[in-house]
Amino acid sequence: MECGEPVGDRVQRAALRMSLVGFYGGGVLALSGLFLPPAGDGRPRLLVAPEAHARAMALGFVALFILSFLCRMVPRLTRSPLAHPRLAELGAAALLAATLLDTAGAMTWGGVGPLLLGGLWLLAVVGWAGSLGSTWLGRTAPLPWFAGWIGGGLLTLGLCVGVASASALLGWTDVLGRVPAATLLGALTPIAAGLSVKMLPAMSGVGPADRGAATVPLLLVAAVGATVSLGMLVGQPFVALVGLLGLAVLSGSALKGTGWLRLRRDGDERLQGIRMEPDARALRWSARLAWAALGAGLLVLIVGLGATVSGQHELAGRPLREAHVLGVHLVGAGFLVTLMLGVGQRLLPGFLRADVRWPRVRYAVFFGMLVSLLLRVAAGLVPAALPWALHAALGALLASVALFHVQVSPSIRSPAEE
């Protein structure tokens, strides 16, 4: 391999680039709704755009971003090189193409054949299963204590993308529209929780992880994730509610495993030294914001689904669907994206033993995400603020990811370009 670079690291950078393409491409497609006539069902494109952007965010950005890190992490955990790297690259490209085509379809542009879209989703499953799955099964080392989170989440992710493929081929547009929420909640959240337990304690200097609290069997994570996802996909609120309650319990064990992201200074001199580093402080605040958003999002979703099961149609005077959308956004953007940007800004430059491009503004990504979340909550709670707050929240999110991209751009270029 060129420059002696592990093949998983090369695939990681390629998938990371594709995730950013998915984010920007999905954002452009969603914002194009401001300039298009009403959708086919009569709704203004202004209201269709956030739904389309959610599709690009879930599988085009968040899923690819997390999968890119697993391409680097799983080979190191299993002490085996990434198996079939070309399959991983093919799976990443197929996932990106399917997501953007699905996003365009959500804007009711039409012209996306079900055979093409379903084939791309299926190719994504085959590619990632053939690469990461083969690496996992062909390992030469015992699995680490936190592997249950990652393995269970990956199984649920394969389930969700497989359902997306079948839905596209069979014309189940309603089910296809539920795939992003099912993926974020049932698959990507457990993976992110497991990565948090592994990385946050050491990277932020809060002390060693509580392995006893955070060790969860793979099949339990997969069962909880599949319950959440299937409940969302088939439109069964009681099943989804049971799964979300299980996910809340698992998330609590993961948070305890990270040391509750405590503020007090403890540990040896090395950990105390890490705590004083500016990027470690920025990561701690990003992690706290992320976990607070996860707790708020799960609470909103559980209360909303509980109201649905009891036969209610409104929550605090607002339609239950709005509560559901707000809860999914808090988990997706508030937890997953905030955590990804915080960890990425700390971890990616470290691969080159470097700092972010502009160290003086390292906190700007955190504040951008905080503003975006506050605006999105305002849009959900104050009807009069909905039109402007929704798009202001999207603008703050776009600015945060763009700044993150600039901050870490040297570390996602190949060694030959350095």
N, C-alpha and C positions, 0 to 999 in steps of 0.2 A: 504494500500500500504506500502511496506517495507520502514522503516525510515520516514514514513509520506510524502514521495515524491509524488508530483502530477504526475498522469499517463502521462500527456503530456510531462513532463520533461524526463521521462524514454524513451518514444518513440522518443523524440528529440535526445537523445544521440545515440540510436540505428540507427536512420536514418543518423545521422552525421557519424557514423562509416561506414555505407554502402556507403555514398558518397565518402569517402576516398578510399574504396575498388574499387569503380567505377573509380576513378581517376588513382590509381596505376594500376589496371587491364587493363584499356583502354590504358595507357601508354605502358605497356608491350606488348599488342597486336599490337599497332602501331609501336613500335620500332622493333618488330620481323620482320617487312618488310625489314629491312636491311639485313636479312639473308635468305630471301626466293627468289625463282625464279620469273620472271616477272609475272604480273597478267594476267588474262584470256584475257583482251583486248590488251595485249602487252605492257602496260605501266609498267615501273619499279616499284617495290614495294616501292621504295624510295619516289615516288610521290603519291602512293595510301595511304601510312601511315598517312600523315597529315589529309586526309579526314576521315579515320577511327577513328583517335584520336578525331576529332571534334565531332563525334557521342557520344563517351564516355564522353567527356567534357560536352556536352549540357545537356543530360538527366541523365547520370550516376553520374556526380559530381555536376554541378551547380544546377540542378533542385532539387536533393535530399538534397543538402546543404540548399537551401532556404526553402524547405518544412520542413526540420528538425526544423528550427527556428520558422516557423509558428505553429508547434505543441506545442511550448512553449508559443508563443505570442497570438494566436487566443483564447485559453481558458481564458487567462487573460483579453483580450479585451471584450469578450462576457460574462464574469463572469459565465462560464459554463465549467465543466470538459470536456476534450477531449472525444468525443463520439466514441464508438467502436474502442478502441485503437488497438485491434488485427487486425482490417481491415486496419488501417494505417500501421502497421508493415508488413502485407501481401502485401499491395500496394507498400511499399518501396522495399521489397524483389523482387517482380515481376518487378518493374521498373529497378532495378539493373540487374537482370538476363536478361531481354529483351535487355537492353542497351549493355551488354557484348556480347550477342549472335549476336546482330545487328552489333557490331563492328567487331566481327570475320567474319561475312558475308561480311562486307565491304572490308575486306582483301582477299575476294574471296576464303575463305577456303571451303565454301559450307557446306552441311550437316545440315543446320538449316531449319527445316520444317516450311512452312508458317503457318500451323495451330498452332504449338507450339509458334512461335514468336508472331503471332497475338493474341493468347490467353493470353500471358503474358502482352502485352500492354493493352488489355482490362481489365485484372485483376488489373493492376495498376490504371486505371481510376476508376474502381468500388471501390477499396480499399480506395483511397484518397477522392473520392466523398462521400463515405459512412461515413468517419470519419470527415475530416475537413468540408465537406459540411453540414453534420448533426449538427456539433457543431455550425456552422455559422447560420443555419436556426433555431436552437433550442435555440438561445441566450436568456438570461434574462436581458440584458442591451442594451441600444441603441448603434448603431454602432458609432465608433469614427470618427473624421473628415477626417482621412486619409484612411478610409476603402475602398473607391472607387478604389484606386490603387491596393490593395491586391485582392479584390473581382473580379475586371475586369481582372486582370492578371491570377487569378486562372481559370476563365471561359475560357480564351483563351488557357491556358495550357491544360485543359481538351479537348478542341477542337483539339489541336495538337496531343496529345497522342491518341485520338480517331481516327484521320486520320492515324496515324502510325499503329494502329491495323488493320484498314481496308486495308491499303496499303500492309501490310504483308500478310493478308489473300487472297487478290485478285492478288498478284504478281505485284503490281505497284512499281517496284524498283526505278524508277526515283523519284516518289513522296516521297518514304521512305527516299531517300537520301537528300531531301530538308527539312525534319522535323527538324533537329538540328538548322539550321539557322532560320526557322520560329518560333521555340520555344524560342530561345534566344532573338530574336527581338520583337516578338509580345506578349509573355507571361512573360518571366523572367525579361526583362528590366523594364516594368511598375511596377512589384512587387518590384524590387530593388530600383526603384526611390521612391516609396511610403515609403519603410522602411527607406530610407535615410532621407526623410523629418521628419519622426518620431524620429529617433535615433541620427542622426549626430549633430543637434544643441546642445542637452544636453550633449551627450557623448564627444564632442570635445570642449565644452565651448564657442561656438560662440554666444550664446544667444537663446531666444525662437524662435521656428519656426514661419514663417509668414503663419498662417493658411488660411487666406483669399486667398493668391496666390496659395496655394497647395491643397485646397479642390476641388476635381474633382469628378463628378458623376461616379458611378460604370459603368453605361451603356455606357458612353462616352469612358472610358478606354477600356472596352470590345470591343466597336465598332472599335476603332483605332487599338487595338491589333489584332482583327480578320481580319481587312483589310490588315494589314501587313502580317500576317501569311498566309491567303488564297492567297494573291498575290504571295507570295514565293512558296507556295505548288503547285499551278496550273500553275506556270510559266508565270504569267501575270505582266510584269514589270510596266505597268501604274498603276495597282491597288496597287502593292507594293509601288510605288513611292508616291501615294496619302497617303497611310498609314504611310510611313516614315516621310512625311512632318508633319502629325498630331502628330506622336510620338516626333518629334523634338520640336513642340510647347509645348506638355505636359511636356517634359523633361526640357524645359526652366522654366515652372511654378514650377516644383519641385525644380530646382536649386535655384530659387528665394526664395522658401519656406525655404530652408536650410540656408538662410542668405548669399547666394552667396559664402559660405565658406570663409568669409572675414578674412583678416589678422589682422585687427585692434583689439585692446583690448577694450571691452565694457562690459556692463552688471554689475551685482552686484558683491560683493566680492566673493560669492560662485562660480560664473561662471569664474571669473578671476583666482581663485584658481585651478579650473579644467583645465583651459587653460595651466597652468604651469606644469601640470603633464606630465611626459615623454610619457606615453601611449596615452594621449590625443593629444600631438603634433604629434606622429607617425600616429595616426588616421587621423588627419587633412591633412597631406601630402599624405597619401594613398588615401583619398577622393578626393583631388585635382587632383591627377594623374588619378584616375578613371573617374572623370567627364570630364577631358581633353580628355581622350581616347574615351569616349562616343561621345563628340562633333566631334572629328576627324573621328570616325567610321561612324557616321550618315552622315557627309559631304561627305565622300568617297562613301558611298552607294547611296546617293541622286544624286550626280554628275554622278556616273556610270549608275544608272537606267535612269536618264535623257538622257544620251548619247545613251542608248539602245533604248529608246522610239523614239529618233530622227533618228534612223537608223544607228548609228555609230557602229563600231566593235572594236575600240581601244580607249584607254584613255592614253594620254601622251606616245604614242608609244607602249603601253602594251595591251594585250587582256583584254577586259572588265571583263572576268571571274576572272582574277587575282585581279582586283580592288574590285570585289564583295567579294572574299575570304578574302582580307586584311581588308575590312570594317567590315565583320562579326567577324574576329579575334579581331579587336580593341574593338568592343562592348563586345564580349564574354569574352576574357581573360583580355583586358584592363580595361573595366568598371566592369563587374560582378565579375570576380575572384579577381581583386585588391580590390574592395570594400568588398567582402566577407572576405578576409584574414585580411584586416585592421580592420573591425568591429569585426570579430571573435577573433582576438588577444587582443582586448580591452574588449570584452563582456564576452567571455567564462570563463576566469580566475575569473572574478568578481562573477560568480555564486558560487564560493568557497571562495570568499573574499580573493583571492590570486593574485599574479603577475604571469607573464609569467615565464617559467622555467629559461631562461637566459636573464635577463633584459638588459644586456649590448649590446645585439645584436638584440634588438627589431626592429631596423630600417633595419635589413638585409633583411627581407621579402619585404619591400618596394623597396629597391634597386634591389633585384632580379627580381621583376616584372618590374621595370623600364628598366633594361638591356634586359629582355626578349622582351619587347615591341619595344625597339629601334632596336634590332636584327631582329624582324619580319618586321618592316617597311623597314629596309635595304634590306631584302630578297624580299620585294615587289617592291622596287624602283630600285634596282641595279641587273640586271639579273646575272651578274658574281658572286654575293654573294649568290645567291639562295641556292645552295646545302649545304654549310656549315652554313650559317646564319639561315636557317630554323631549322636545328637540334640543333644549339647552343641556339636558342630561346626556343625550347622545353626543352633543358637541364636546362636552367635558370628557366623556369616555374616549372619543376619537383623539382628542388632544393628549390624554394620558398615555394611550398606546403609542401614538406617534412619538412622544417624547421618550418613552421607554425604548422604542426602536432606535432612535438616535443615540441614546445613552449606551446601548450595548452593541451597536452595529459592528464595531471591530471584531467582536467575538463570534459573530455569525458569518464572517467571511472565511473562506477556505484558507489554509496556510499559504497556498500559492499566491494568494492575493495580498498577503500581509507585507 
